[in-house]
Amino acid sequence: MNELKPLDLDFGEILKIIEADFGDFRKAYEIEKYIKQRIKSACEFYLRYKDKPALFSDEQFTIDWKYDRLTGTYIVELGNRYTEYNYWLFKLAFKNILDEELKVYNE
């Protein structure tokens, strides 16, 4: 099983593949395979930890979270603000695609 982690496309690696043999269709296939693998890993990361902040905190890094009985959702404390856990997790898993800065833990 591949290591589960947020999507982090390494464009430097993609450029190395292209530069190594520009114009070779096999390199295009390698690029496609690489991108698909990274996206699949991010999807598996999200699905593994969706609705499971305790598991995430045990396996990845410690987060401050709680269950909000009023809304029936998990909440993550990010310094002086709170956000819905699954929303935060999605943003974390796909942060390179969404091109957003994300505070991932309390500072």
URZI-V489796 format. One record per residue. N is the residue number from 1. SS is DSSP state (hx for helix, st for strand, lp for the rest). NEAR is the number of other ideal C-beta (glycine too) atoms within 8 Angstrom. D_LAST is the distance of its C-alpha to the last C-alpha in whole Angstrom. Layout:
n=N ss=SS near=NEAR d_last=D_LAST
n=N ss=SS near=NEAR d_last=D_LAST
This chain:
n=1 ss=lp near=2 d_last=32
n=2 ss=lp near=7 d_last=30
n=3 ss=lp near=5 d_last=26
n=4 ss=lp near=7 d_last=24
n=5 ss=lp near=7 d_last=21
n=6 ss=lp near=10 d_last=20
n=7 ss=lp near=13 d_last=23
n=8 ss=lp near=8 d_last=22
n=9 ss=lp near=9 d_last=26
n=10 ss=lp near=6 d_last=26
n=11 ss=hx near=6 d_last=29
n=12 ss=hx near=6 d_last=30
n=13 ss=hx near=8 d_last=31
n=14 ss=hx near=12 d_last=33
n=15 ss=hx near=8 d_last=34
n=16 ss=hx near=8 d_last=36
n=17 ss=hx near=11 d_last=37
n=18 ss=hx near=9 d_last=39
n=19 ss=hx near=6 d_last=40
n=20 ss=hx near=7 d_last=41
n=21 ss=lp near=6 d_last=44
n=22 ss=lp near=7 d_last=44
n=23 ss=lp near=4 d_last=46
n=24 ss=lp near=7 d_last=47
n=25 ss=hx near=5 d_last=46
n=26 ss=hx near=7 d_last=45
n=27 ss=hx near=13 d_last=42
n=28 ss=hx near=8 d_last=41
n=29 ss=hx near=8 d_last=41
n=30 ss=hx near=9 d_last=39
n=31 ss=hx near=11 d_last=36
n=32 ss=hx near=8 d_last=37
n=33 ss=hx near=8 d_last=37
n=34 ss=hx near=11 d_last=33
n=35 ss=hx near=10 d_last=32
n=36 ss=hx near=8 d_last=33
n=37 ss=hx near=9 d_last=32
n=38 ss=hx near=11 d_last=28
n=39 ss=hx near=9 d_last=28
n=40 ss=hx near=9 d_last=30
n=41 ss=hx near=13 d_last=27
n=42 ss=hx near=13 d_last=25
n=43 ss=hx near=9 d_last=27
n=44 ss=hx near=10 d_last=27
n=45 ss=hx near=13 d_last=23
n=46 ss=hx near=12 d_last=23
n=47 ss=hx near=7 d_last=26
n=48 ss=hx near=9 d_last=25
n=49 ss=hx near=12 d_last=22
n=50 ss=lp near=8 d_last=23
n=51 ss=lp near=5 d_last=23
n=52 ss=lp near=8 d_last=22
n=53 ss=hx near=11 d_last=18
n=54 ss=hx near=7 d_last=19
n=55 ss=hx near=9 d_last=21
n=56 ss=hx near=11 d_last=18
n=57 ss=hx near=11 d_last=16
n=58 ss=hx near=6 d_last=18
n=59 ss=hx near=6 d_last=19
n=60 ss=lp near=6 d_last=16
n=61 ss=lp near=6 d_last=13
n=62 ss=lp near=5 d_last=12
n=63 ss=lp near=12 d_last=11
n=64 ss=st near=7 d_last=11
n=65 ss=st near=12 d_last=15
n=66 ss=st near=7 d_last=18
n=67 ss=st near=7 d_last=21
n=68 ss=st near=9 d_last=23
n=69 ss=lp near=5 d_last=26
n=70 ss=lp near=4 d_last=27
n=71 ss=lp near=6 d_last=26
n=72 ss=lp near=5 d_last=27
n=73 ss=st near=9 d_last=23
n=74 ss=st near=12 d_last=20
n=75 ss=st near=12 d_last=17
n=76 ss=st near=13 d_last=13
n=77 ss=st near=11 d_last=11
n=78 ss=st near=11 d_last=8
n=79 ss=lp near=7 d_last=6
n=80 ss=lp near=3 d_last=10
n=81 ss=st near=6 d_last=12
n=82 ss=st near=6 d_last=14
n=83 ss=st near=9 d_last=16
n=84 ss=st near=10 d_last=18
n=85 ss=hx near=13 d_last=18
n=86 ss=hx near=10 d_last=20
n=87 ss=hx near=8 d_last=20
n=88 ss=hx near=12 d_last=16
n=89 ss=hx near=12 d_last=18
n=90 ss=hx near=9 d_last=20
n=91 ss=hx near=11 d_last=18
n=92 ss=hx near=10 d_last=16
n=93 ss=hx near=12 d_last=20
n=94 ss=lp near=12 d_last=22
n=95 ss=hx near=13 d_last=19
n=96 ss=hx near=9 d_last=21
n=97 ss=hx near=7 d_last=24
n=98 ss=hx near=7 d_last=23
n=99 ss=lp near=5 d_last=21
n=100 ss=lp near=6 d_last=18
n=101 ss=lp near=3 d_last=15
n=102 ss=lp near=8 d_last=12
n=103 ss=lp near=7 d_last=9
n=104 ss=lp near=6 d_last=9
n=105 ss=lp near=8 d_last=6
n=106 ss=lp near=7 d_last=4
n=107 ss=lp near=4 d_last=0
